[in-house]
Amino acid sequence: MSDNKNLTSNLKKVIKNVQESVALAIYKRRSNRIIKVLTDTIENLEYVLITFALIISYHNKMGYTALAQIIGNNIIYYYYKNVIIRKSKKK
C-alpha cells in the first residue's frame, strides 16, 4: 500500500516537472519569436553609439523622459534611413 503511495507521489512530481518544462519551452519559443527583431537590432553597435552620443550631449540639458524620446526618435529615423529605404531600393 505504501509502495503505491510512493509511486503515485513520485509520478505526480514527474508529471508536474514535465508540465513546467513544457510551459517554459512554449514561453521561450513565443518570446523568441516576438522579440527576435528587437534583439537583432538592439545588439547592433550603431544603436549603442547613437544612444551614447545623445546621452553625452543632452544629459545636463533635459530630463530622462525627454532624453529617452530623443533617443527613440533618432534610432527609429536611423533604422528607417538605413534599413527600410535600402530594402525598398533593392526591390
C-alpha positions as CSV (number, residue, x, y, z in Angstrom):
1,M,0.0,0.0,0.0
2,S,2.8,2.4,0.9
3,D,4.6,1.5,-2.3
4,N,1.5,2.6,-4.3
5,K,1.5,5.9,-2.4
6,N,5.2,6.5,-3.1
7,L,4.8,5.6,-6.7
8,T,1.8,7.9,-7.0
9,S,3.6,10.8,-5.4
10,N,6.7,10.2,-7.5
11,L,4.6,10.1,-10.6
12,K,2.8,13.3,-9.7
13,K,6.2,15.0,-9.2
14,V,7.4,13.8,-12.5
15,I,4.2,15.0,-14.3
16,K,4.5,18.4,-12.6
17,N,8.1,18.7,-13.7
18,V,7.2,17.8,-17.2
19,Q,4.4,20.3,-17.3
20,E,6.7,23.1,-16.0
21,S,9.3,22.2,-18.6
22,V,6.8,22.2,-21.5
23,A,5.3,25.5,-20.3
24,L,8.8,27.1,-20.1
25,A,9.7,25.8,-23.6
26,I,6.5,27.2,-25.0
27,Y,7.0,30.6,-23.3
28,K,10.6,30.7,-24.5
29,R,9.6,29.9,-28.1
30,R,6.9,32.6,-28.1
31,S,9.1,35.2,-26.6
32,N,11.9,34.5,-29.0
33,R,9.5,35.0,-31.9
34,I,8.1,38.2,-30.5
35,I,11.3,39.9,-29.7
36,K,13.7,38.4,-32.3
37,V,13.6,41.6,-34.4
38,L,14.2,43.8,-31.3
39,T,17.2,41.7,-30.1
40,D,18.8,41.7,-33.5
41,T,18.5,45.5,-33.8
42,I,19.3,46.3,-30.2
43,E,22.6,44.4,-30.3
44,N,23.7,46.5,-33.3
45,L,26.7,48.6,-32.2
46,E,25.4,51.6,-34.2
47,Y,22.4,51.9,-32.0
48,V,24.5,51.8,-28.9
49,L,26.8,54.5,-30.3
50,I,23.8,56.7,-31.2
51,T,22.4,56.3,-27.7
52,F,25.8,57.1,-26.1
53,A,26.3,60.2,-28.2
54,L,22.9,61.6,-27.4
55,I,23.2,60.9,-23.7
56,I,26.6,62.6,-23.5
57,S,25.2,65.6,-25.5
58,Y,21.9,66.1,-23.7
59,H,22.2,64.7,-20.2
60,N,22.5,68.1,-18.5
61,K,20.0,69.9,-20.7
62,M,16.8,67.8,-20.2
63,G,15.0,65.2,-18.1
64,Y,15.1,61.5,-18.6
65,T,11.8,61.2,-20.4
66,A,12.7,63.8,-23.0
67,L,16.1,62.3,-23.5
68,A,14.5,58.8,-23.9
69,Q,12.1,60.3,-26.5
70,I,15.0,61.9,-28.5
71,I,17.0,58.7,-28.4
72,G,14.0,56.7,-29.6
73,N,13.3,59.1,-32.4
74,N,16.9,59.1,-33.6
75,I,17.1,55.3,-33.5
76,I,13.8,54.9,-35.4
77,Y,15.0,57.5,-38.0
78,Y,18.3,55.7,-38.4
79,Y,16.6,52.4,-38.8
80,Y,14.2,53.9,-41.4
81,K,17.0,55.6,-43.3
82,N,19.4,52.6,-43.3
83,V,17.2,49.6,-43.3
84,I,13.8,50.3,-44.8
85,I,15.0,52.6,-47.6
86,R,17.8,50.2,-48.6
87,K,15.4,47.3,-48.8
88,S,13.0,49.3,-50.9
89,K,15.8,50.3,-53.3
90,K,16.9,46.7,-53.7
91,K,13.5,45.7,-55.0
